[in-house]
Amino acid sequence: MRPIPALIALGCLLAGSALAQPAPVKLGVLEDMAGPTSYLNGQGSVDAAQLAADDFGGKVIGRPIVVMSADHQQKPAVGAAIARRWIDEQGVDVLLDIPNSDIALAVDQVIAEKHRLAIFVGAVTDRISEQDCNPYAMQWGLDTYADSQTVRPLIKSGFDSFFFLTSDYVFGHTLEDAARSAIAAAGGKVLGSVTIPLETTDYSSFLVQAQASGAKVVALLISGGSRLVTAFKQAREFGLSDASHKVTSLHIYTEDVHTLGLPATQGLEAVVPFYWNRDAASRAFSERYKARFGHLPSELHAGVYSATLAYLKGVEKAGTTDAAKVRAAMAEITIDDVYAQHATLLANGRLIHDLYLVQVKTPAESKDPWDYFNLVATIPAAEAFRPLSQSLCPLVKH
């Protein structure tokens, strides 16, 4: 039997060893895990953050990286409560993704109060980097200004009058405002719009109004997911898509095309930040993601991967997880990965990077599973996003 003093010494040694373990760097991925957009983000975004952490080596500044996740249940109050609890009780260093613009704006207020970083990928309202900007928020994915640029090629090809079916929440309203401005600038006109409650499952009455307007383009300003898929199917059934009319969405995902099918979506044009089959690098990343998780990454998954890597590089450069110092370090880094090439972070928190105008292929053009887009044009970063000279963000000094 060991002497009691020896046992005490051993216990102290073990306790000291435990105390010496560095605290982890905690990444909180806040998602729609089971709702209408979960197939676009959800567990796939959590997996993307974990893949980025693993690719980084699993540690940063000598501390292990831990990826946490939670379901915001499509409720702003729930999302804000999770963010507050993560920060106050669990010491989460950065929040990631946060799809749904209403929830993102609620979380945005929390991080401004708590001085903690968030990188928004799935939330599309440009209020995050404009009117509601703060020093701790960064916007990585598409925003409503970028989405609205889809109207330009439509107007150039003669589809110059629009009717909007607009989701009744901040995403829909800000996208309609941006689209109206872009249409006016390109010489088109808006013949009308109707606001759609979020719980809508039958769009017939709204489509009757669109049809009666005589507009050449019926634009579904409905965030990608089951709602958009339903609205698009019903619009096709109404005969609103023929040689002289288009039913389009200014915001659509590869997964939506997969659900609707090429016969229903062929010819549809949209702006995307990432497409799995864009080039050799995107294909290699996507196949690696698929091999590990069983499916190709959506553009939101790729965006979360990029945002996670950029945050970890910022921590490494700053040598700390202090939010202000990491944010400053990230502004000095050129973001160059499979999602965003030669991208830069502006003073308003907006990451600017090239976007891609794509057109949905015909069934005859598609050669492989998920081979859905033709690349029409690359939109340079400086043209794709709102210039700082027009920014409404108080952080920007004109």
Buried (B, 14 or more C-beta within 10 A) or exposed (E): EEEEEEEEEEEEEEEEEEEEEEEBBBBBBBBBBEBBBBBBBBBBBBBBBBBBBEBBEEBBBEBBBBBBBBBBBBBBEBBBBBBBEBBEEEBBBBBBBBBBBBBBBBBBBBBBEBEBBBBBBBBBBBBBBBBBBBBBBBBBBBBBBBBBBBBBBBBEEEBBBBBBBBBBBBBBBBBBBBBBEBBEEBEBEBBBBBBBEBEBEEBEEBBEBBBEBEBBBBBBBBBBBBBBBBBBBBBBEBEBBEEEBBBBBBBBBBBBBBBBEBEBBBEBBBBBBBBBBBEEEBBEBBEBBBEEBEBBBBBBBBBBBBBBBBBBBBBBBBEBBBBEBBBBBBBEBEBEBBBBBEBBBBBBBBBBBBBBBBBBBEEEBBEEEBEBBBBBEEBEBEEBBBEBEEBBBEBBEE
